[in-house]
Amino acid sequence: MNILLIGSGGREHALAERIAASPLCERLFAAPGNPGIAACGTTIPLDPADHGAVIAACKERAIDLAVIGPEAPLVAGIVDDLEAAGVAAFGPSKAAARLEGSKAFTKELCRDAGVPTARFARFSDREAAKVHLGRHSLPVVIKADGLAAGKGVVVAQSLVEAEAAIDDMLGGRFGASSAEIVIEEFLEGEEASLFALCDGETALLFATAQDHKRAFDGDRGPNTGGMGAVSPAVALDDALVEPVMASIIRPTLAEMGRRGAPFRGFLFAGLMVTADGPQLIEYNCRLGDPECQVVMPRLMSDLVTAMLAARDGVLAKFAVRLSPKRTLGIVLASKGYPGEFKRGEPIRGLDAAAAMDGVTVFQAGTRREGAQLLADGGRVLTVVGEGASFAEAHRRAYAGVAAIDWPGGFSRGDIGARALAHEHARKA
């Protein structure tokens, strides 16, 4: 098969390695890709937002399957456009991708399907939102309804902070994405992620993971797209995974089917494991980043076969196999991220890090200039360590980070701290 992968981040580099390794993949193309992905296949300088150009590239290269990595093209309906043009595509339709594209849509679907989630209200008027806020307990969560690159959520500790978030979002900070907001109760507990592979009717557990959103050690600093992750999620043990599938994933899939928008693809449930059990924080309609980078090294099943089974509606006959090993990924980001940062500084030592036993380096915000690899984004690399334990995966991942020479980058020093603590407690 000729396969086209859409995207350019660390998630897509991890997907590219697994797709290229599939016996079903004859040639892999990526649009636009990055230097790491270029080692797995041929990159095409295309804008994924230009659906016409993507379709033309698929026709020109006789693409048998298009795989969409990031959320924006999915929410914009690229799968619908590809399929209408006769190109098989893996990922949810535009209607199904509303699970990520509209938080209000998802909250109301959860209410109708009986999915456990935080109580909420939706607003497009500032004054009405503030009146509601006056009757709300603190802390309170304010969310932009649409896509906001992971920056559209504020956990307000005070009334002043909450009102400022309302003014900011409804004042147009995220354009159409924050023309409406959701105000919801704050959930106490431990966050975790569960990924399900869905074919519209059947949902299979794919993997679990936990990420680290804050920029700095101790969960301090601004929220980011993710500074590291571990898999499996220690907060979601075997006793909790099936209840999540039964009370959250399957009812959602059934409700989407009843609404005429069957969900096919990866369904990413962001969860809060509370004293009352797991509750849904939000859905994403694709794999996470950096979670994908720690999940793919554990995957023993053929990824292309799994994606085809999901697209073709035959997951009931399929099984996902994961290695019992532990993985831990550390994101190296440009200093200043998630704010302003510099581009163009050379990165050295990647080959030395990747040559270490149990270490894989995935690229994201990088570019080539001659023989040099340069930093060209906020989140630039993810260094993943694998091991029989989280302690071994942690040691290997941080050894890989230490081998990389990039003065303009930074990383957290406490990735996997909760996983290590859980592991230590079990052994004690």
Salt bridges, closest charged atoms under 4 A:
GLU12 OE2 - ARG11 NE 2.68
GLU17 OE2 - HIS13 NE2 3.54
GLU60 OE1 - ARG61 NH1 3.62
GLU71 OE1 - ARG286 NE 3.39
ASP81 OD2 - HIS51 ND1 2.71
GLU83 OE2 - ARG311 NE 2.91
GLU100 OE2 - ARG286 NH2 2.65
GLU108 OE2 - ARG122 NH1 2.70
ASP112 OD1 - ARG111 NE 3.41
ASP112 OD2 - ARG259 NH2 2.71
ASP167 OD1 - ARG126 NH1 3.63
ASP167 OD1 - LYS130 NZ 2.83
ASP168 OD2 - ARG173 NH1 3.22
GLU180 OE2 - ARG122 NE 2.69
GLU184 OE1 - LYS107 NZ 3.25
GLU184 OE2 - LYS143 NZ 3.18
GLU185 OE1 - ARG119 NH2 3.29
GLU190 OE2 - ARG418 NE 3.44
GLU190 OE1 - HIS422 NE2 3.68
ASP211 OD2 - LYS213 NZ 3.22
ASP219 OD1 - ARG412 NH2 3.08
ASP219 OD2 - ARG418 NH1 3.45
GLU242 OE2 - ARG250 NH1 2.78
GLU255 OE1 - ARG258 NH2 2.79
GLU255 OE2 - ARG259 NE 2.94
ASP289 OD1 - ARG379 NH1 3.66
ASP312 OD1 - ARG311 NH1 2.93
ASP357 OD2 - ARG396 NH2 2.99
GLU369 OE1 - ARG367 NH1 3.14
ASP376 OD1 - ARG343 NH1 3.58
ASP376 OD1 - ARG367 NE 3.40
GLU386 OE1 - LYS325 NZ 2.71
GLU392 OE2 - ARG396 NH2 3.34
ASP414 OD1 - ARG412 NE 2.86
